[in-house]
Amino acid sequence: MKNILFLFFAFCFCFHSGQKKKNPKDLLDAFAFSEGEINKNYHPVSFGQRIKNYPFNKASKIKIVSYNLNFKKSSGYLPPPPPPKAKEDSVQLNEFYHLPKSIDFREIIENQSEKEIEESKTLNLEEISKLSHIIFNTCNKHVITMFSQSGCFFPRNAIVFYDENDRIFEIIEICFECGNVESYPSKFFNWKKACEFIYPELEEFFQSKGLQTQYISK
C-alpha cells in the first residue's frame, strides 16, 4: 500500500502534462445511448478514493494474467480407464494420467504457485489507475436497471493482488467469453456488482497489455 501511495503522489505531479487526449466519442458511450442510458448524475470516483478501497488499499503489487488458453472449456472430472489387461491398456492409462488439465486459479492462491500462469503483466501506477477506473466507475456511468448472470464460467484471465510479503491475497477471475466475474476469497466483487459495459473495457485493457482473452482454435 505504501508503495502505491508513494507512486500515486508522484503520478499526480506529472500526470497532467503527460496525459494523452482521449477520443471524445468512445465506443461504449455510443453503445450505451442505443442500448441504455447515461447516468446524468455520474461523478467518477477519483484515483485517490479508489485506492482506499479493498483490495487496492492492501496491495503492494498488482498483476493481470492469462491461463487455460489451450482449453476450449473446463476439462472437469474424467474417470480413469479400467485397470490394464494388455500392453495397449497400460499405454492408454499412462496417457490418461499425463493429459493436460485446465487449472482452477483458486489453487494458485492456496499454493502460492504461479507455474500454470501462461501470460502476465505487472501494472505500473498509471495502469492501476486505469484498471481501478474501469472497476469503480464504468457501471456507475450508466443507468443499470437489470443484472444478469451467465451459467457459463470458465475464466482465462484474472487480476492478481499481492501483499507486502509478495503473497497473493486476492484475485478477480474474469470470463470474457460469457461475461462473468468472481473474486476470491473475499467475494467483494461479482456479477451482481458488474454490468455488461464493464467486460468490453476490461477485455480491451487486458488485450492492450498483450494478454490473450479468448480461446483460439488451432
C-alpha positions as CSV (number, residue, x, y, z in Angstrom):
1,M,0.0,0.0,0.0
2,K,2.8,2.4,0.9
3,N,4.5,1.7,-2.5
4,I,1.2,2.5,-4.3
5,L,0.6,5.7,-2.3
6,F,4.1,7.0,-2.9
7,L,3.8,6.4,-6.6
8,F,0.3,7.9,-6.6
9,F,1.6,11.3,-5.4
10,A,4.4,11.2,-7.9
11,F,1.9,10.3,-10.6
12,C,-0.4,13.2,-9.7
13,F,2.6,15.6,-10.1
14,C,3.4,14.6,-13.6
15,F,0.1,13.2,-14.9
16,H,-1.4,16.4,-16.3
17,S,1.5,17.2,-18.6
18,G,1.8,13.6,-19.8
19,Q,-1.8,12.7,-20.2
20,K,-2.9,11.7,-23.7
21,K,-6.1,13.2,-25.1
22,K,-9.0,10.8,-25.2
23,N,-11.3,10.3,-28.1
24,P,-14.5,12.2,-27.2
25,K,-16.6,9.6,-28.9
26,D,-15.7,6.4,-27.3
27,L,-17.5,3.3,-28.4
28,L,-19.0,2.4,-25.1
29,D,-20.9,5.7,-24.9
30,A,-22.3,5.2,-28.3
31,F,-23.4,1.7,-27.4
32,A,-24.9,2.9,-24.1
33,F,-27.1,5.5,-25.9
34,S,-28.5,2.9,-28.1
35,E,-28.9,0.1,-25.5
36,G,-29.3,2.0,-22.2
37,E,-29.0,5.4,-20.7
38,I,-26.1,7.5,-19.5
39,N,-26.3,8.5,-15.8
40,K,-26.6,12.2,-15.9
41,N,-25.6,12.4,-12.3
42,Y,-22.5,10.5,-12.8
43,H,-19.4,11.7,-10.9
44,P,-16.3,9.5,-11.3
45,V,-14.6,8.3,-8.1
46,S,-11.1,9.8,-8.0
47,F,-8.0,7.6,-8.1
48,G,-7.2,8.8,-4.6
49,Q,-10.5,7.4,-3.3
50,R,-10.4,4.3,-5.5
51,I,-7.1,3.1,-3.9
52,K,-8.5,3.4,-0.5
53,N,-10.9,0.6,-1.3
54,Y,-10.1,-3.1,-0.8
55,P,-8.2,-4.8,-2.3
56,F,-6.2,-1.9,-3.7
57,N,-5.6,-0.5,-0.2
58,K,-3.8,-3.7,0.8
59,A,-1.9,-4.3,-2.5
60,S,1.8,-3.7,-2.9
61,K,1.8,-5.2,-6.4
62,I,-1.0,-5.9,-9.0
63,K,-0.7,-8.2,-12.0
64,I,-3.1,-9.2,-14.8
65,V,-2.7,-12.7,-16.0
66,S,-3.9,-15.3,-18.6
67,Y,-4.3,-19.1,-18.2
68,N,-6.3,-22.0,-19.5
69,L,-5.7,-20.6,-23.0
70,N,-5.3,-24.0,-24.7
71,F,-8.7,-25.4,-23.4
72,K,-11.9,-24.8,-25.2
73,K,-13.7,-25.5,-21.9
74,S,-13.0,-26.9,-18.5
75,S,-11.6,-30.4,-18.6
76,G,-13.6,-31.2,-15.5
77,Y,-13.6,-34.7,-14.0
78,L,-12.8,-37.6,-16.2
79,P,-13.0,-41.1,-14.8
80,P,-9.8,-43.1,-15.4
81,P,-9.8,-46.1,-17.8
82,P,-10.3,-49.6,-16.2
83,P,-7.3,-51.5,-14.9
84,P,-5.0,-52.6,-17.7
85,K,-5.3,-56.1,-19.1
86,A,-3.0,-55.7,-22.1
87,K,0.0,-53.6,-23.0
88,E,-2.2,-51.3,-25.0
89,D,-4.3,-50.7,-21.9
90,S,-1.3,-49.7,-19.9
91,V,-0.3,-47.2,-22.6
92,Q,-3.8,-45.7,-22.5
93,L,-3.8,-45.5,-18.7
94,N,-0.4,-43.8,-18.8
95,E,-1.6,-41.3,-21.4
96,F,-4.7,-40.5,-19.3
97,Y,-2.6,-39.6,-16.2
98,H,-0.4,-37.3,-18.4
99,L,-3.3,-35.5,-20.1
100,P,-3.1,-31.7,-19.6
101,K,-5.8,-30.4,-17.4
102,S,-7.3,-27.0,-17.0
103,I,-6.5,-25.2,-13.8
104,D,-8.6,-23.7,-11.0
105,F,-6.9,-20.4,-10.3
106,R,-8.0,-20.7,-6.7
107,E,-5.5,-23.4,-6.2
108,I,-2.8,-20.9,-7.1
109,I,-3.8,-18.6,-4.3
110,E,-3.8,-21.6,-1.9
111,N,-0.5,-23.0,-3.1
112,Q,1.1,-19.6,-3.9
113,S,2.4,-21.2,-7.1
114,E,2.3,-19.4,-10.4
115,K,3.7,-22.1,-12.7
116,E,0.3,-22.5,-14.5
117,I,0.1,-18.9,-15.5
118,E,0.8,-18.5,-19.2
119,E,0.9,-14.7,-19.6
120,S,1.3,-11.9,-17.0
121,K,1.9,-8.2,-16.8
122,T,2.8,-6.3,-13.6
123,L,1.0,-3.0,-13.7
124,N,2.5,0.4,-13.1
125,L,0.7,3.2,-11.3
126,E,-0.9,4.7,-14.5
127,E,-2.2,1.2,-15.4
128,I,-3.5,0.6,-11.9
129,S,-5.3,3.9,-12.2
130,K,-6.9,2.9,-15.5
131,L,-7.9,-0.6,-14.1
132,S,-9.4,0.8,-10.9
133,H,-11.3,3.4,-13.0
134,I,-12.9,0.6,-15.0
135,I,-13.8,-1.4,-11.9
136,F,-15.2,1.5,-9.8
137,N,-16.6,3.9,-12.4
138,T,-17.8,2.0,-15.5
139,C,-21.1,0.8,-14.2
140,N,-21.8,4.0,-12.3
141,K,-21.6,5.8,-15.6
142,H,-24.7,4.1,-16.8
143,V,-28.2,3.7,-15.5
144,I,-28.4,0.0,-14.7
145,T,-31.8,-1.4,-14.2
146,M,-31.2,-5.1,-14.6
147,F,-28.3,-7.5,-13.9
148,S,-27.9,-11.0,-15.4
149,Q,-25.6,-13.9,-14.8
150,S,-24.4,-16.4,-17.4
151,G,-24.4,-20.1,-16.5
152,C,-21.0,-20.5,-18.2
153,F,-17.9,-19.6,-16.1
154,F,-14.6,-20.8,-17.4
155,P,-12.2,-17.9,-16.8
156,R,-9.0,-17.4,-18.7
157,N,-8.0,-14.1,-17.1
158,A,-7.5,-12.7,-13.6
159,I,-6.4,-9.6,-11.7
160,V,-4.0,-10.7,-9.0
161,F,-3.3,-8.7,-5.8
162,Y,-0.1,-9.2,-3.8
163,D,0.6,-8.1,-0.2
164,E,3.8,-6.5,1.1
165,N,5.2,-10.0,1.5
166,D,4.7,-10.7,-2.2
167,R,2.0,-13.2,-1.4
168,I,-1.3,-13.4,-3.4
169,F,-4.2,-12.4,-1.1
170,E,-7.0,-11.7,-3.6
171,I,-7.9,-12.5,-7.2
172,I,-10.6,-11.3,-9.6
173,E,-11.3,-14.0,-12.2
174,I,-13.0,-12.9,-15.5
175,C,-14.7,-15.0,-18.2
176,F,-14.9,-12.7,-21.2
177,E,-16.5,-15.4,-23.4
178,C,-19.6,-15.4,-21.2
179,G,-19.4,-12.1,-19.4
180,N,-19.0,-13.2,-15.8
181,V,-16.7,-12.3,-12.9
182,E,-15.9,-13.6,-9.4
183,S,-13.4,-12.5,-6.7
184,Y,-11.8,-14.9,-4.3
185,P,-11.5,-15.4,-1.3
186,S,-13.4,-12.2,-0.2
187,K,-16.1,-12.3,-2.9
188,F,-16.1,-8.5,-2.7
189,F,-16.7,-8.3,-6.5
190,N,-19.1,-10.5,-8.5
191,W,-21.6,-10.4,-11.4
192,K,-24.1,-8.5,-9.1
193,K,-21.6,-5.6,-8.9
194,A,-20.7,-5.7,-12.5
195,C,-22.6,-4.8,-15.7
196,E,-22.5,-5.6,-19.4
197,F,-20.5,-2.4,-20.0
198,I,-17.5,-3.4,-17.9
199,Y,-16.5,-6.5,-19.8
200,P,-15.5,-4.8,-23.1
201,E,-13.5,-2.2,-21.2
202,L,-11.7,-4.9,-19.2
203,E,-11.0,-7.0,-22.2
204,E,-9.6,-4.1,-24.1
205,F,-7.4,-3.3,-21.2
206,F,-6.1,-6.9,-21.0
207,Q,-5.5,-7.0,-24.7
208,S,-3.8,-3.6,-24.8
209,K,-1.2,-5.1,-22.4
210,G,-0.6,-8.1,-24.8
211,L,-2.7,-10.7,-23.0
212,Q,-4.9,-13.2,-24.7
213,T,-8.5,-13.3,-23.5
214,Q,-10.3,-15.8,-25.7
215,Y,-9.8,-19.4,-26.7
216,I,-8.2,-19.6,-30.2
217,S,-8.8,-22.8,-32.2
218,K,-5.6,-24.2,-33.7
